[in-house]
Amino acid sequence: MTARVKFSIGSAIIIVTMLSLAYVGFTQSKTYYHTLTELQTLQGSALHQRMRVSGNVRDGSIQHLAGRVDFVLEEQGKVLNVSYAGRDPLPDTFKGGAQALVEGKLMPDGRFVAEQVQAKCASKYQATPQQPGSTGSANTSSSNLAPSNSRLS
């Protein structure tokens, strides 16, 4: 075998390996977004795909267990039991009533095993109540906005 043939075979092996790694990485990184209502209609291979689901965390449902955190997502009367066993700590904004986006897989028993959890921040600003003598127009300029945790006197 000549050096040129050996080089060609080595190059072909490297190219095939790189292409197969790229394909496997692409297929494993695909995630589909579904609502809680859509989860009940999924069938076949769609049930075993990696997916994202969002909803509101039910008040009082967060349970810190050994190695995982269990909670319930709810949306439009539908509920989903979620177990988070990821490595990252949960966000500070993750609490009862907060909106959350979970990413993972649906188990055959109907429980969702999340690898990632994101909590959506509540609005930091809200409109201040109208002061007596104001024009009553719906002005949303920055002068009418106050932090939601501020106290008005």
C-alpha positions in Angstrom: 0.0 0.0 0.0 1.3 3.4 -0.9 1.3 6.4 1.4 -1.3 8.0 -0.8 -3.8 5.1 -0.3 -3.1 5.0 3.4 -3.8 8.8 3.6 -7.0 8.4 1.6 -8.3 5.6 3.9 -7.4 7.6 7.0 -9.1 10.7 5.7 -12.2 8.7 4.8 -12.4 7.2 8.3 -12.0 10.6 9.9 -14.7 12.2 7.6 -17.2 9.3 8.3 -16.6 9.6 12.0 -17.1 13.4 12.0 -20.3 13.1 10.0 -21.7 10.4 12.2 -20.9 12.4 15.4 -22.6 15.5 13.8 -25.7 13.5 13.0 -26.0 11.9 16.4 -25.4 15.3 18.1 -28.1 16.9 15.9 -30.7 14.2 16.5 -30.1 14.3 20.3 -30.3 18.0 20.6 -33.7 18.4 18.9 -36.4 19.4 21.3 -40.1 19.8 20.5 -42.2 22.3 22.3 -45.6 21.0 23.5 -48.4 22.4 25.6 -49.9 20.3 28.5 -53.0 19.8 26.3 -50.9 18.5 23.4 -49.2 15.9 25.6 -52.4 13.9 25.9 -52.7 13.7 22.2 -49.1 12.5 21.4 -48.8 8.9 20.1 -46.0 6.6 19.0 -42.5 7.9 18.7 -43.5 11.4 19.6 -43.9 10.2 23.2 -40.3 9.2 23.4 -38.8 12.4 21.9 -37.0 15.0 23.9 -39.4 17.9 24.5 -40.1 21.2 26.2 -43.3 21.9 28.2 -44.3 25.0 30.0 -46.9 25.8 32.6 -47.5 27.3 36.0 -46.0 25.7 39.1 -48.8 24.6 41.4 -48.6 26.4 44.8 -47.4 24.0 47.5 -46.4 21.2 45.0 -42.6 21.6 45.2 -41.0 18.8 47.1 -37.3 18.6 47.6 -36.4 14.9 47.8 -33.0 13.1 47.8 -31.4 13.7 44.4 -34.4 15.3 42.8 -37.2 17.9 43.1 -40.8 17.0 42.3 -43.4 19.5 41.4 -46.6 19.9 39.4 -47.1 22.1 36.3 -50.7 23.2 35.5 -52.2 25.0 32.5 -55.8 25.3 31.5 -57.0 22.6 33.9 -54.3 20.1 32.8 -51.6 18.9 35.1 -48.2 17.3 34.7 -46.1 15.7 37.4 -42.5 16.7 36.9 -39.3 15.3 38.5 -36.1 17.4 38.1 -32.9 15.5 38.6 -30.6 17.8 36.8 -27.1 19.0 38.0 -27.9 22.7 37.9 -29.5 24.4 40.9 -33.1 25.6 40.4 -33.5 29.3 39.5 -34.2 31.7 42.4 -37.5 32.7 40.7 -38.7 29.0 40.8 -41.6 28.9 43.3 -45.3 28.2 43.5 -47.3 30.2 41.0 -44.3 31.0 38.8 -44.3 30.1 35.1 -41.7 27.4 34.3 -40.3 25.8 31.2 -39.0 22.2 31.6 -37.0 20.2 29.1 -36.7 16.4 29.2 -38.7 13.3 28.4 -42.1 11.9 29.2 -42.0 8.6 31.0 -44.5 5.7 30.2 -46.2 6.3 33.6 -47.1 9.9 32.5 -44.4 11.6 34.7 -42.1 14.0 33.1 -38.4 13.8 33.9 -36.8 17.2 33.4 -33.1 17.7 32.7 -33.4 21.5 32.7 -35.8 23.9 34.4 -36.2 27.5 33.6 -38.5 29.9 35.6 -39.9 32.9 33.9 -39.4 36.1 35.8 -42.5 37.9 37.0 -42.8 41.4 35.6 -40.5 43.7 37.6 -42.6 46.8 36.9 -46.3 47.4 37.0 -48.3 50.5 36.4 -48.9 52.7 39.4 -52.5 53.4 40.5 -54.0 56.7 39.2 -53.4 59.5 41.6 -56.3 61.9 42.5 -56.5 64.8 40.0 -54.7 62.9 37.2 -56.0 63.0 33.7 -57.0 59.3 33.8 -55.3 58.5 30.5 -53.5 55.2 30.1 -50.0 56.5 30.0 -47.4 53.8 30.4 -44.3 56.0 30.2 -41.5 55.2 32.5 -42.6 57.9 34.9 -45.8 56.0 35.6 -44.0 52.7 36.3 -42.8 51.8 39.7 -41.1 48.6 40.9 -43.7 46.0 41.9 -42.2 45.6 45.3 -42.2 49.3 46.2 -44.6 50.8 48.7 -46.7 53.8 47.8 -47.5 56.3 50.6 
